[in-house]
Amino acid sequence: MKALLFLLFAAPALAHASYSGRPEVQEFVRDLAKRHGMVEKELKLVFAKAQRLDPVLEAIARPAERVRSWEEYRALLITERRVTEGVEFWKKYRRTLERAERKYGVPPQYVAAIIGVETFYGRNTGNWRVVDALTTLAFDYPPRAGFFRSELESYLLMARDAGVDVFSVRGSYAGAIGIPQFMPSSARRYAVDFDGNGKIDLQKSRSDAIGSVANFLKVHGWERDADVLVDARVTGEAWRVYADGRFEPKHSMTVLRGAGIEFDSPEPAGASGALIELASAGRPSDCRVGLRNFYVITRYTRSAFYAAAVADLARELKKAYDLGR
């Protein structure tokens, strides 16, 4: 079994930053050793060096989707620069994006839009040590401790299997990694070697990032040649019961239309949808009808704002790309 190579030179952590003495961490270490054959002594050295990051706890408590209105959130992500550089990204990796579409059925604009929203096409992949961020959230953020302990486990396994220095990888405050900002569990399940060099590199390889995003969407149910969102307007009050914050498309278009939801663009025949209300206090509701592919995008990040921004950026990228061809 591969050793945790990065532990051979691990230095003692400052006492105030050490997690290794905490009972819940010790239990976590014993569990990893039992289930995955990891060496307890090596894991203890990891947690002796891992540091609590208070800014991470502050950031996780105030995500953009909660503190910004839809208009503010959209304006932050749908900018002239992001569209211009997205078109350049598309042109530069056109063949790779087209190959991903042939294999996975996801059009280039959606893959590019996700990478554009996540990391500005690979420019901003995060500066937090992933092991510190995940350890902080796993043991000092009770609301989602179970989720982040699972991600920390996936990260340690990923580092071990790849022979990577566990302290060398940097990512987002939530522990997301690389150009597509995959959480460690997603990296282990959905990342692919799309440039064919024999290894998966989400940190540097745009090709691997493109293929991995497309694979993620396909595995989660992306429908080839299908739309994502349908523009809509609402009248009356009956529609409100369908604005329940859920993303899965379970209502027929006939039922939604009967509730006073009018479609501003042609809706796919026979499709089901979910009413997505991008509400802002004091402003009229911005409503869309999310289709199956909208739901798939929310599997990437479970936020209506996020998925709507990806869809809007994809539309702008497609428009600009077509004009420039």
C-alpha positions in Angstrom: 0.0 0.0 0.0 1.2 3.5 -0.8 2.5 5.4 2.1 1.3 8.9 2.9 4.5 10.3 1.4 3.9 13.8 2.5 4.0 12.8 6.1 7.7 11.9 6.1 8.8 15.5 6.6 5.8 16.8 8.5 6.8 19.4 11.0 5.2 19.8 14.4 2.3 22.3 14.4 1.9 25.2 16.7 0.1 24.0 19.8 -2.8 26.4 19.3 -3.4 25.1 15.8 -3.3 21.4 16.5 -6.4 19.2 16.0 -4.6 15.9 16.9 -5.5 16.0 20.6 -9.2 16.3 20.1 -11.3 13.2 20.9 -13.4 13.5 17.8 -10.4 13.8 15.6 -8.8 10.8 17.3 -11.9 8.8 16.6 -11.9 9.9 13.0 -8.3 8.8 12.7 -9.0 5.4 14.1 -11.9 5.0 11.8 -9.8 5.8 8.7 -7.1 3.5 9.8 -9.6 0.6 10.3 -11.5 1.1 7.1 -8.8 2.2 4.7 -5.6 0.8 6.1 -4.1 4.2 6.8 -1.4 4.5 9.4 -2.7 6.2 12.6 0.7 7.8 13.4 0.9 9.4 10.0 -2.7 10.7 10.3 -2.0 12.1 13.7 0.9 14.1 12.2 -1.4 15.5 9.6 -3.8 16.7 12.2 -1.0 18.1 14.4 -0.1 20.3 11.5 -3.5 21.2 10.1 -4.7 24.6 11.2 -8.1 26.1 12.1 -9.0 28.8 9.7 -11.5 31.3 11.2 -12.0 33.2 7.8 -13.2 29.9 6.4 -15.9 29.7 9.1 -16.9 33.3 8.4 -17.1 32.6 4.6 -19.1 29.4 4.9 -21.7 31.3 7.1 -22.1 34.0 4.5 -22.3 32.6 1.0 -23.0 35.0 -1.8 -26.4 33.4 -2.5 -27.5 34.5 1.0 -26.1 38.0 1.3 -26.7 39.3 -2.3 -29.8 39.8 -4.3 -30.2 38.0 -7.6 -29.4 41.2 -9.4 -26.2 41.7 -7.5 -25.2 38.1 -7.8 -25.8 38.0 -11.5 -24.0 41.3 -12.1 -21.0 40.0 -10.3 -20.8 37.0 -12.6 -22.2 38.1 -16.0 -19.7 40.8 -17.0 -18.3 41.9 -20.3 -14.9 40.7 -19.3 -16.1 37.2 -18.3 -18.0 36.9 -21.6 -15.0 38.1 -23.6 -12.5 35.8 -21.9 -15.0 33.0 -22.0 -15.2 33.3 -25.8 -11.4 33.3 -25.9 -11.3 30.2 -23.7 -13.9 28.6 -26.1 -11.8 29.4 -29.2 -8.6 28.2 -27.6 -10.1 24.9 -26.5 -12.7 24.5 -29.2 -11.6 21.0 -30.3 -11.5 19.8 -26.7 -14.9 21.3 -26.0 -16.4 19.8 -29.2 -14.9 16.4 -28.3 -16.5 16.6 -24.8 -19.8 17.4 -26.4 -19.6 14.4 -28.7 -18.7 12.1 -25.8 -20.9 13.5 -23.0 -23.6 15.5 -24.8 -22.9 18.8 -23.1 -22.6 21.9 -25.3 -19.4 23.9 -25.0 -21.1 27.0 -23.7 -22.3 25.2 -20.5 -18.9 23.6 -19.8 -17.2 27.0 -20.4 -19.8 28.8 -18.3 -19.3 26.5 -15.3 -15.5 26.9 -15.4 -16.0 30.7 -15.9 -18.2 31.0 -12.9 -16.1 28.7 -10.7 -12.6 30.0 -11.4 -12.7 32.6 -14.2 -11.5 30.0 -16.7 -8.8 28.7 -14.3 -7.4 31.9 -13.1 -8.7 31.9 -9.5 -8.6 28.4 -8.1 -8.3 29.3 -4.4 -5.5 30.0 -2.0 -6.5 28.0 1.1 -4.7 24.8 2.0 -7.4 22.2 1.3 -6.5 20.1 4.3 -6.8 23.1 6.6 -10.2 24.2 5.1 -11.7 20.8 5.3 -10.4 20.0 8.8 -11.8 23.3 10.0 -15.2 22.7 8.5 -15.2 19.0 9.5 -14.6 19.7 13.2 -15.6 23.3 13.9 -18.7 23.8 11.7 -21.4 21.6 13.3 -24.2 22.4 10.8 -22.4 20.4 8.0 -19.8 18.5 9.9 -20.8 15.1 8.5 -20.5 16.3 4.9 -17.1 17.9 5.4 -15.7 14.9 7.3 -16.7 12.8 4.4 -15.0 15.2 2.0 -11.9 15.3 4.3 -11.8 11.5 4.1 -12.1 11.6 0.3 -9.3 14.2 0.2 -6.9 12.1 2.3 -7.6 9.1 0.2 -7.1 11.0 -3.0 -3.8 12.4 -1.8 -2.6 9.0 -0.7 -3.5 7.3 -3.9 -1.9 10.0 -6.1 1.2 10.3 -3.9 0.5 14.0 -3.4 1.7 16.1 -0.6 -1.5 16.7 1.4 -0.3 20.2 2.4 0.5 21.3 -1.1 -3.0 21.4 -2.6 -4.8 24.7 -2.4 -8.4 25.5 -3.2 -11.5 27.3 -2.1 -12.6 28.0 1.5 -14.9 25.0 1.2 -12.2 22.7 0.0 -13.0 22.7 -3.7 -10.1 21.9 -5.9 -8.7 23.0 -9.2 -10.0 24.6 -12.4 -13.5 23.1 -12.1 -13.6 23.4 -8.3 -14.5 19.8 -7.6 -15.0 18.7 -4.1 -12.7 15.8 -3.3 -15.5 13.2 -3.5 -16.4 14.5 -7.0 -12.8 14.6 -8.1 -12.5 10.9 -7.1 -15.7 9.9 -8.9 -16.0 12.1 -11.9 -12.6 13.5 -12.9 -11.2 12.1 -16.1 -7.9 12.1 -18.0 -9.2 14.0 -21.0 -5.8 15.0 -22.4 -4.7 11.4 -22.5 -1.4 11.9 -20.7 -2.0 9.1 -18.2 -2.9 11.2 -15.2 -5.7 13.4 -14.0 -4.7 17.0 -13.3 -7.5 19.4 -12.3 -5.1 22.0 -11.2 -3.3 22.7 -14.5 -5.0 20.8 -17.3 -7.8 22.7 -19.0 -8.5 19.6 -21.0 -9.0 17.4 -17.9 -11.2 20.1 -16.4 -13.4 20.3 -19.5 -13.8 16.6 -19.7 -14.4 16.2 -16.0 -17.1 18.9 -15.9 -18.9 17.4 -18.9 -18.6 13.9 -17.4 -20.0 15.2 -14.1 -23.1 16.7 -15.9 -23.7 13.5 -18.0 -23.5 11.2 -15.0 -26.0 13.4 -13.2 -28.5 13.1 -16.0 -27.7 15.8 -18.6 -30.1 15.5 -21.5 -28.4 15.9 -24.9 -29.9 18.7 -27.1 -32.2 19.9 -24.4 -32.6 23.3 -22.9 -31.9 24.4 -19.3 -34.3 27.2 -18.5 -37.5 28.7 -20.0 -38.2 32.3 -19.4 -41.6 32.9 -17.7 -44.0 35.5 -16.3 -46.5 35.0 -13.5 -50.0 36.3 -13.0 -52.4 35.9 -10.1 -51.5 34.0 -7.0 -51.9 30.3 -7.8 -48.3 30.1 -9.0 -46.9 30.7 -5.5 -47.5 27.2 -4.4 -45.1 26.0 -7.0 -42.3 28.4 -5.9 -41.2 26.0 -3.2 -37.5 26.3 -3.6 -37.2 22.8 -5.1 -35.2 22.3 -8.3 -36.3 18.9 -9.6 -38.7 19.2 -12.5 -41.9 17.4 -11.4 -44.7 19.5 -12.8 -46.0 19.4 -16.4 -46.0 22.5 -18.4 -49.8 22.3 -18.6 -50.1 22.3 -14.8 -47.8 25.3 -14.5 -49.6 27.2 -17.2 -52.8 26.5 -15.4 -51.4 28.2 -12.3 -50.8 31.5 -14.1 -47.3 30.9 -15.4 -46.9 32.2 -18.9 -43.9 31.2 -20.9 -42.0 33.9 -22.7 -40.2 31.4 -25.0 -41.3 28.1 -26.5 -41.3 25.3 -24.0 -40.2 21.8 -24.9 -43.2 19.5 -25.8 -43.8 17.0 -23.0 -41.2 18.4 -20.7 -41.7 18.8 -16.9 -40.4 21.8 -15.0 -39.8 23.4 -11.7 -40.8 27.0 -11.0 -37.6 28.9 -10.1 -38.2 32.3 -8.3 -35.2 34.5 -8.3 -36.7 36.8 -5.8 -35.3 40.1 -4.5 -36.9 42.0 -1.7 -39.0 44.9 -2.9 -38.6 44.0 -6.6 -40.9 42.0 -8.9 -40.2 38.3 -9.0 -37.9 37.1 -11.7 -39.3 33.7 -12.5 -38.0 30.9 -14.8 -39.0 27.3 -15.3 -36.1 25.0 -14.7 -35.9 21.9 -16.9 -34.0 18.6 -16.3 -30.7 20.2 -17.2 -31.2 23.0 -14.8 -31.6 20.4 -12.0 -28.4 18.8 -13.2 -26.5 22.0 -12.9 -27.8 22.4 -9.3 -26.0 19.0 -8.5 -22.8 20.9 -9.1 -23.8 23.7 -6.6 -27.1 23.5 -4.9 -28.2 27.0 -5.6 -30.8 28.5 -7.9 -28.8 31.6 -8.3 -25.7 29.6 -9.3 -27.5 27.5 -11.9 -29.4 30.5 -13.3 -26.1 32.4 -13.6 -24.4 29.5 -15.4 -27.4 29.3 -17.8 -27.3 33.1 -18.4 -23.5 33.2 -18.9 -23.8 30.2 -21.3 -26.4 32.1 -23.3 -24.1 35.2 -23.5 -21.1 33.1 -24.4 -23.0 31.3 -27.2 -24.3 34.6 -28.6 -20.8 36.3 -28.5 -19.1 33.2 -29.9 -21.5 32.9 -32.8 -21.1 36.6 -33.6 -17.3 36.3 -33.7 -17.1 33.3 -35.9 
